[in-house]
């Protein structure tokens, strides 16, 4: 064992939450060690958000090129090359991370901030000490920001095949003729969008009753309709019961159920495909951390328990990002990381006041299918349950009724707003539209400021824009 090193704050994991925590702790003058077993920057820039959006940009351009003649643009045959799309993806990732084995841009940032970085797997040996390979690190405070890892459903035969994940999908050298995607959440729907554009037959298997099950039911139904119009075979309410490794590189996925997609009288189906992509959810990446030796508590799903100050049950140990099982978004991880890093630095200095708290009352989210799906706040049913209401105010406006939708030949979409029946304050917003990911922030800001739907509906919006649908929905509230 090499010489022991001591720090004010030790951050485990250098993703969005961990990096933000380390930067905030350094800003407050704490000595910081950042421990990372893989690439600096974590999931989002290296394997998840950024790479997938680069791929989806190509898919969208291909669809637009194929439809270009309706706008008077003459084109020849258009196709999406998987190797070329993956090459572009790699260039985008390198432009953000700086390239290199660990992420040169992040290495420069850590050096400039005066942080130490130790590479390897961390494990607690006691509540104030870690082992990372041959190194022993002692900290006055810790931030656990190890994120999540893929959850593999316990389905017979699934672990025996060469299944893909969002981390390994880029290893494909050609577009498969067919692919089954297990999981109909944001990741599954986005990759279904991409592979359908590649000309691949896509089977999207979702165990829940709806795709994007967290979204408003009307929004979810529109997203499904769009995917099916793009050729995706959707099977919701379908339980995957077995995976068979067949001959000639073909897999058979046996499912039970599937909301009317099966022939009359049938309760099961077998989907024959060349590739399988698992996008069935995440679990906390805490294996090997020896949290029992630290004394940190986990919830029933295995995520690290925290309070609003991002603190665990231990006064000197904090957790931030996906590992705490809250809202699994990069932007939330960044926010939680700042709070955790700030509070850890105060603890390291023996402070008892000035603690920050996590505020996740208004968290917009976007699924980058085509058109995009975005939401913030409560659905109508969630609002009724939260505020013990029998009815709420709901406003809808179809995207197709917009002048801008006519000029763009836009796909079917809508804006749906939810407001309190007594105060008129906005409680939620849900959008399917070409630029839903940008539009949702107008609604998020209105909710954040406590604005009423009437106030939002009184503001002049530029014509012709997609944002006019927000104005129209705010002026179309009815009691439901």
C-alpha positions as CSV (number, residue, x, y, z in Angstrom):
1,X,0.0,0.0,0.0
2,X,1.4,3.4,-1.0
3,X,1.4,6.5,1.1
4,X,-1.9,7.6,2.5
5,X,-3.4,10.9,1.1
6,X,-5.9,13.0,3.0
7,X,-8.4,15.5,1.6
8,X,-11.3,17.6,2.7
9,X,-13.7,16.2,0.1
10,X,-13.4,13.0,-1.9
11,X,-15.8,12.6,-4.8
12,X,-16.4,9.1,-6.2
13,X,-17.5,9.3,-9.8
14,X,-16.6,12.0,-12.4
15,X,-19.9,12.3,-14.3
16,X,-22.2,15.3,-14.3
17,X,-23.0,15.0,-10.6
18,X,-19.4,14.2,-9.5
19,X,-17.7,16.8,-11.6
20,X,-20.2,19.5,-10.4
21,X,-19.6,18.4,-6.8
22,X,-15.9,18.6,-7.1
23,X,-15.9,22.0,-8.8
24,X,-18.2,23.4,-6.1
25,X,-16.1,22.0,-3.3
26,X,-13.0,23.5,-4.8
27,X,-14.8,26.9,-5.3
28,X,-15.3,26.9,-1.6
29,X,-11.6,26.2,-1.0
30,X,-11.7,22.5,-0.1
31,X,-9.0,20.2,-1.1
32,X,-10.6,17.7,-3.5
33,X,-9.8,14.3,-4.8
34,X,-11.9,13.0,-7.7
35,X,-12.0,9.2,-8.1
36,X,-13.1,7.7,-11.5
37,X,-12.8,4.1,-12.7
38,X,-13.6,5.0,-16.4
39,X,-13.7,8.1,-18.5
40,X,-14.1,11.6,-17.0
41,X,-17.4,13.2,-17.9
42,X,-19.4,10.0,-17.2
43,X,-22.3,8.6,-19.2
44,X,-23.8,11.6,-20.8
45,X,-21.0,12.9,-23.0
46,X,-19.3,9.6,-23.6
47,X,-22.1,7.1,-24.2
48,X,-25.6,8.4,-23.5
49,X,-27.2,11.8,-24.1
50,X,-24.7,13.4,-26.5
51,X,-23.8,10.3,-28.7
52,X,-27.5,9.3,-29.1
53,X,-28.5,12.9,-30.1
54,X,-25.7,12.9,-32.7
55,X,-27.2,9.7,-34.2
56,X,-30.7,11.0,-34.1
57,X,-29.7,14.2,-36.0
58,X,-28.6,12.0,-38.9
59,X,-31.9,10.1,-38.7
60,X,-33.9,13.3,-38.9
61,X,-31.9,14.7,-41.8
62,X,-32.5,11.5,-43.7
63,X,-36.2,11.6,-43.2
64,X,-36.3,15.3,-44.2
65,X,-34.2,14.5,-47.3
66,X,-36.7,11.8,-48.3
67,X,-39.5,14.3,-48.0
68,X,-37.7,17.2,-49.6
69,X,-39.5,16.9,-53.0
70,X,-42.7,18.2,-51.5
71,X,-40.9,21.5,-50.9
72,X,-39.5,21.6,-54.4
73,X,-36.1,20.2,-53.6
74,X,-34.9,17.5,-56.0
75,X,-32.9,14.7,-54.5
76,X,-31.7,11.3,-55.5
77,X,-31.7,8.1,-53.4
78,X,-31.0,8.8,-49.7
79,X,-29.9,6.4,-47.1
80,X,-28.4,6.4,-43.6
81,X,-25.0,4.7,-43.4
82,X,-24.5,3.2,-39.9
83,X,-20.6,3.3,-40.0
84,X,-20.7,7.0,-41.1
85,X,-23.3,7.9,-38.5
86,X,-21.1,6.3,-35.8
87,X,-18.1,8.1,-37.1
88,X,-19.9,11.4,-36.8
89,X,-21.0,10.4,-33.3
90,X,-17.4,9.8,-32.3
91,X,-16.3,13.2,-33.7
92,X,-19.1,14.9,-31.6
93,X,-18.1,13.0,-28.5
94,X,-14.4,14.0,-29.0
95,X,-15.3,17.6,-29.5
96,X,-17.0,17.7,-26.1
97,X,-14.7,15.4,-24.1
98,X,-11.4,16.5,-25.8
99,X,-10.7,12.9,-26.9
100,X,-8.0,10.7,-25.4
101,X,-8.3,7.7,-23.1
102,X,-9.8,9.6,-20.2
103,X,-11.2,12.8,-21.7
104,X,-8.5,15.5,-22.3
105,X,-10.9,18.4,-21.8
106,X,-11.9,17.2,-18.3
107,X,-8.3,16.5,-17.5
108,X,-7.5,20.1,-18.2
109,X,-10.4,21.3,-16.2
110,X,-9.4,19.2,-13.1
111,X,-5.8,20.4,-13.4
112,X,-6.9,24.0,-13.7
113,X,-9.2,23.7,-10.7
114,X,-6.4,22.1,-8.6
115,X,-8.1,18.8,-8.0
116,X,-6.3,15.5,-7.7
117,X,-7.7,12.7,-9.9
118,X,-7.2,9.0,-9.0
119,X,-8.2,6.4,-11.5
120,X,-9.6,3.0,-10.3
121,X,-12.3,1.3,-8.4
122,X,-13.1,2.8,-5.0
123,X,-14.1,0.8,-1.9
124,X,-14.7,2.0,1.6
125,X,-12.6,0.4,4.3
126,X,-14.2,2.5,7.1
127,X,-16.5,5.5,7.1
128,X,-13.6,7.9,6.5
129,X,-11.3,5.9,4.2
130,X,-11.2,4.5,0.7
131,X,-8.9,2.1,-1.1
132,X,-8.4,2.7,-4.8
133,X,-6.0,0.0,-6.0
134,X,-2.8,0.4,-4.0
135,X,-3.8,3.9,-2.8
136,X,-5.5,4.8,0.5
137,X,-7.5,8.0,0.6
138,X,-8.8,9.6,3.8
139,X,-11.5,12.2,3.6
140,X,-13.3,14.5,6.0
141,X,-16.4,14.3,3.7
142,X,-17.4,12.2,0.7
143,X,-19.8,12.6,-2.3
144,X,-21.0,9.3,-3.9
145,X,-21.7,10.1,-7.6
146,X,-21.2,6.7,-9.2
147,X,-24.3,6.9,-11.3
148,X,-26.2,3.8,-12.6
149,X,-25.6,0.8,-14.7
150,X,-27.8,-1.2,-17.1
151,X,-30.5,-3.3,-15.6
152,X,-30.7,-6.7,-17.2
153,X,-34.1,-8.3,-16.8
154,X,-33.9,-11.8,-15.4
155,X,-35.2,-13.4,-18.6
156,X,-34.1,-17.0,-19.4
157,X,-31.6,-16.9,-22.2
158,X,-31.1,-13.1,-22.3
159,X,-27.7,-13.1,-20.6
160,X,-26.4,-15.9,-22.9
161,X,-26.6,-13.8,-26.1
162,X,-24.5,-10.9,-27.3
163,X,-27.1,-8.3,-26.4
164,X,-26.4,-4.6,-27.0
165,X,-26.8,-1.6,-24.6
166,X,-26.5,2.1,-25.1
167,X,-22.8,1.7,-24.3
168,X,-22.1,-1.1,-26.7
169,X,-24.4,-0.3,-29.6
170,X,-21.7,1.7,-31.4
171,X,-19.7,-1.5,-31.8
172,X,-22.0,-2.5,-34.6
173,X,-20.3,-2.4,-38.0
174,X,-23.5,-2.5,-40.1
175,X,-27.2,-1.9,-39.6
176,X,-28.9,-5.1,-38.6
177,X,-31.8,-6.2,-40.8
178,X,-33.9,-6.5,-37.6
179,X,-33.5,-5.5,-34.0
180,X,-35.6,-6.0,-30.9
181,X,-35.4,-3.2,-28.3
182,X,-36.3,-4.3,-24.8
183,X,-37.8,-1.3,-23.0
184,X,-40.1,1.4,-24.2
185,X,-38.7,4.3,-22.2
186,X,-36.8,7.3,-23.6
187,X,-33.7,5.3,-24.5
188,X,-35.6,2.5,-26.2
189,X,-37.8,4.9,-28.1
190,X,-34.9,7.0,-29.3
191,X,-33.0,4.0,-30.6
192,X,-36.1,2.8,-32.2
193,X,-36.3,6.1,-34.0
194,X,-32.7,5.8,-35.1
195,X,-32.7,2.2,-36.3
196,X,-36.0,2.6,-38.2
197,X,-34.3,5.4,-40.2
198,X,-31.4,3.0,-41.0
199,X,-34.0,0.7,-42.7
200,X,-33.9,-1.8,-39.9
201,X,-37.0,-3.7,-38.9
202,X,-37.6,-2.6,-35.3
203,X,-39.6,-4.5,-32.7
204,X,-40.1,-2.4,-29.5
205,X,-41.1,-4.5,-26.5
206,X,-42.5,-2.7,-23.5
207,X,-43.7,-4.5,-20.4
208,X,-45.7,-1.4,-19.2
209,X,-49.1,-0.7,-20.7
210,X,-47.7,2.4,-22.6
211,X,-44.6,3.7,-24.2
212,X,-42.9,6.5,-22.2
213,X,-45.0,5.4,-19.3
214,X,-44.2,8.5,-17.2
215,X,-45.7,10.8,-19.7
216,X,-49.3,12.0,-20.0
217,X,-51.4,9.2,-21.6
218,X,-52.4,11.4,-24.6
219,X,-48.7,12.3,-25.2
220,X,-47.7,8.7,-24.9
221,X,-50.3,7.6,-27.4
222,X,-49.1,10.3,-29.9
223,X,-45.5,9.1,-29.5
224,X,-46.5,5.5,-30.2
225,X,-48.5,6.6,-33.2
226,X,-45.5,8.4,-34.6
227,X,-43.2,5.5,-34.1
228,X,-45.6,3.1,-35.7
229,X,-45.9,5.5,-38.7
230,X,-42.1,5.2,-39.0
231,X,-42.4,1.4,-39.3
232,X,-41.6,0.5,-35.7
233,X,-43.6,-2.6,-34.4
234,X,-44.7,-1.7,-30.9
235,X,-45.7,-4.3,-28.4
236,X,-46.9,-2.7,-25.1
237,X,-48.0,-4.8,-22.1
238,X,-45.7,-7.5,-23.4
239,X,-43.8,-9.6,-21.0
240,X,-40.5,-11.0,-22.3
241,X,-40.4,-14.6,-21.0
242,X,-37.5,-16.2,-23.0
243,X,-34.7,-15.5,-25.5
244,X,-33.6,-18.3,-27.8
245,X,-30.3,-18.2,-29.5
246,X,-31.2,-19.6,-32.9
247,X,-29.2,-20.6,-35.9
248,X,-27.6,-18.2,-38.4
249,X,-27.3,-15.3,-35.9
250,X,-31.1,-15.0,-35.4
251,X,-32.6,-14.7,-31.9
252,X,-36.1,-15.6,-30.9
253,X,-37.7,-13.4,-28.3
254,X,-40.8,-15.0,-26.7
255,X,-43.4,-12.6,-25.3
256,X,-46.7,-12.9,-23.6
257,X,-49.5,-10.3,-24.0
258,X,-49.3,-7.2,-26.1
259,X,-52.3,-4.9,-26.1
260,X,-54.1,-6.2,-29.2
261,X,-51.1,-6.7,-31.4
262,X,-51.5,-10.5,-31.4
263,X,-53.8,-12.5,-33.5
264,X,-57.2,-13.3,-32.0
265,X,-57.0,-15.9,-29.3
266,X,-53.2,-15.7,-29.0
267,X,-51.5,-14.7,-25.8
268,X,-47.9,-15.2,-26.9
269,X,-45.6,-14.4,-29.8
270,X,-42.0,-15.0,-30.9
271,X,-40.1,-12.2,-32.5
272,X,-37.2,-13.3,-34.7
273,X,-34.4,-10.7,-35.0
274,X,-30.7,-10.3,-35.7
275,X,-29.9,-8.1,-32.8
276,X,-31.2,-7.3,-29.3
277,X,-30.8,-3.9,-27.5
278,X,-31.6,-3.9,-23.8
279,X,-32.9,-0.5,-22.5
280,X,-35.0,-1.8,-19.6
281,X,-33.9,0.6,-17.0
282,X,-31.1,1.3,-14.6
283,X,-29.8,0.3,-11.2
284,X,-27.4,2.1,-8.8
285,X,-23.8,1.5,-9.6
286,X,-22.7,0.8,-6.0
287,X,-21.4,-2.8,-6.3
288,X,-17.8,-2.9,-4.9
289,X,-18.1,0.3,-3.0
290,X,-18.4,-1.5,0.3
291,X,-21.1,0.9,1.5
292,X,-21.8,-1.4,4.4
293,X,-18.3,-0.6,5.7
294,X,-19.1,3.1,5.4
295,X,-22.5,2.6,7.0
296,X,-24.5,4.3,4.2
297,X,-28.1,3.1,3.8
298,X,-29.8,2.0,0.5
299,X,-33.5,2.1,-0.3
300,X,-35.5,-1.0,-1.3
301,X,-34.4,-0.6,-5.0
302,X,-30.7,-0.4,-4.1
303,X,-30.3,3.4,-4.5
304,X,-28.4,5.5,-1.9
305,X,-30.9,7.2,0.4
306,X,-30.5,11.0,0.7
307,X,-32.3,13.9,2.2
308,X,-32.9,17.4,0.6
309,X,-29.4,18.4,1.4
310,X,-28.1,15.4,-0.6
311,X,-26.9,13.9,2.7
312,X,-27.0,10.2,3.4
313,X,-27.7,8.8,6.8
314,X,-24.1,9.6,7.6
315,X,-23.4,13.3,8.4
316,X,-20.2,13.4,6.3
317,X,-21.3,11.4,3.3
318,X,-23.4,12.8,0.5
319,X,-24.8,11.4,-2.7
320,X,-25.8,13.0,-6.0
321,X,-27.0,12.1,-9.5
322,X,-28.6,8.9,-10.7
323,X,-27.1,6.9,-7.8
324,X,-29.7,8.4,-5.4
325,X,-32.6,7.1,-7.6
326,X,-34.3,10.5,-8.0
327,X,-34.9,12.1,-11.4
328,X,-32.4,10.4,-13.7
329,X,-31.4,13.3,-15.9
330,X,-28.0,15.0,-16.5
331,X,-29.4,18.4,-15.7
332,X,-30.7,17.2,-12.3
333,X,-27.4,15.4,-11.6
334,X,-25.6,18.7,-12.1
335,X,-27.9,20.5,-9.7
336,X,-27.6,17.8,-7.1
337,X,-23.9,17.7,-7.5
338,X,-23.5,21.4,-6.8
339,X,-25.6,21.0,-3.6
340,X,-23.7,17.9,-2.5
341,X,-20.3,19.5,-3.2
342,X,-21.3,22.7,-1.4
343,X,-22.5,20.9,1.7
344,X,-19.6,18.4,1.8
345,X,-17.2,21.3,1.8
346,X,-19.0,22.9,4.7
347,X,-18.9,19.6,6.7
348,X,-15.2,19.2,6.0
349,X,-14.7,22.7,7.5
350,X,-16.8,21.9,10.5
351,X,-19.6,24.3,9.5
352,X,-23.2,23.7,10.7
353,X,-24.9,26.5,8.7
354,X,-25.2,27.6,5.1
355,X,-26.3,24.3,3.8
356,X,-28.0,24.2,0.4
357,X,-31.0,22.1,-0.5
358,X,-32.0,20.2,-3.6
359,X,-34.9,21.9,-5.4
360,X,-36.5,19.6,-8.0
361,X,-40.0,21.1,-8.1
362,X,-39.6,22.1,-11.7
363,X,-37.7,19.6,-13.9
364,X,-38.3,19.7,-17.6
365,X,-37.5,16.5,-19.5
366,X,-37.3,15.7,-23.2
367,X,-37.3,12.5,-25.3
368,X,-35.7,13.0,-28.6
369,X,-37.9,11.0,-30.9
370,X,-39.2,12.7,-34.0
371,X,-41.2,14.8,-33.3
372,X,-39.8,15.4,-29.8
373,X,-41.7,14.7,-26.6
374,X,-41.3,17.1,-23.6
375,X,-42.9,17.7,-20.3
376,X,-42.7,19.4,-17.0
377,X,-44.7,19.3,-13.8
378,X,-47.8,17.3,-13.2
379,X,-50.2,15.4,-15.5
380,X,-53.9,16.0,-14.9
381,X,-54.2,12.8,-12.9
382,X,-51.1,13.5,-10.9
383,X,-52.3,17.0,-10.1
384,X,-55.6,15.7,-8.9
385,X,-53.9,13.2,-6.6
386,X,-51.3,15.7,-5.4
387,X,-53.7,18.5,-4.5
388,X,-56.7,16.3,-3.7
389,X,-58.8,17.7,-6.5
390,X,-61.8,16.1,-8.3
391,X,-61.1,18.2,-11.4
392,X,-58.4,20.4,-12.9
393,X,-58.2,22.8,-15.8
394,X,-56.8,21.3,-19.0
395,X,-56.0,23.2,-22.2
396,X,-55.1,21.5,-25.5
397,X,-54.0,22.7,-28.9
398,X,-53.1,20.6,-31.9
399,X,-49.8,21.4,-33.6
400,X,-51.4,20.9,-37.1
401,X,-53.5,24.0,-36.6
402,X,-50.5,26.3,-36.6
403,X,-49.4,28.3,-39.6
404,X,-45.8,27.1,-38.9
405,X,-46.9,23.5,-39.0
406,X,-48.5,24.1,-42.4
407,X,-45.3,25.6,-43.8
408,X,-43.2,22.8,-42.4
409,X,-45.6,20.0,-43.2
410,X,-45.2,19.1,-39.5
411,X,-46.1,15.7,-38.0
412,X,-49.1,15.4,-35.7
413,X,-48.5,16.9,-32.2
414,X,-50.1,18.8,-29.4
415,X,-49.6,21.1,-26.4
416,X,-51.4,20.2,-23.3
417,X,-51.4,22.4,-20.2
418,X,-52.7,21.6,-16.7
419,X,-53.7,24.3,-14.2
420,X,-55.2,24.5,-10.7
421,X,-59.0,25.1,-10.9
422,X,-59.1,27.7,-8.1
423,X,-55.9,29.7,-8.5
424,X,-55.4,29.2,-12.3
425,X,-51.7,28.5,-11.6
426,X,-50.0,26.3,-14.1
427,X,-49.2,22.9,-12.8
428,X,-47.9,21.0,-15.8
429,X,-47.1,21.1,-19.5
430,X,-46.8,18.3,-22.0
431,X,-45.8,18.7,-25.7
432,X,-45.3,16.7,-28.8
433,X,-43.8,18.9,-31.5
434,X,-40.9,19.6,-33.8
435,X,-39.2,21.7,-31.2
436,X,-40.8,20.5,-28.0
437,X,-37.5,20.4,-26.2
438,X,-37.1,24.2,-26.6
439,X,-40.8,25.0,-26.2
440,X,-41.2,23.3,-22.8
441,X,-38.9,25.8,-21.0
442,X,-41.5,28.6,-21.5
443,X,-44.0,26.5,-19.6
444,X,-41.3,25.5,-17.0
445,X,-40.5,29.1,-16.4
446,X,-44.1,30.0,-15.9
447,X,-44.5,27.2,-13.4
448,X,-41.3,28.2,-11.6
449,X,-42.6,31.8,-11.3
450,X,-46.0,30.7,-10.1
451,X,-47.7,32.2,-13.2
452,X,-51.3,31.5,-14.1
453,X,-52.4,30.1,-17.4
454,X,-54.2,33.4,-18.0
455,X,-51.0,35.3,-17.6
456,X,-49.2,33.1,-20.0
457,X,-52.0,33.3,-22.5
458,X,-51.9,37.1,-22.4
459,X,-48.4,37.4,-23.7
460,X,-47.9,38.1,-27.4
461,X,-46.2,35.3,-29.3
462,X,-44.4,35.7,-32.6
463,X,-46.1,34.4,-35.7
464,X,-45.6,31.9,-37.3
465,X,-43.9,29.8,-34.6
466,X,-44.5,26.5,-32.8
467,X,-44.7,28.4,-29.5
468,X,-48.0,29.8,-30.5
469,X,-49.4,26.4,-29.5
470,X,-48.5,27.2,-25.9
471,X,-50.4,30.5,-26.1
472,X,-53.4,28.8,-27.7
473,X,-53.5,26.0,-25.1
474,X,-53.3,28.5,-22.3
475,X,-56.3,30.2,-23.7
476,X,-58.3,26.9,-24.1
477,X,-58.6,25.7,-20.6
478,X,-61.7,23.6,-19.6
479,X,-62.6,21.8,-16.5
480,X,-62.0,18.0,-16.6
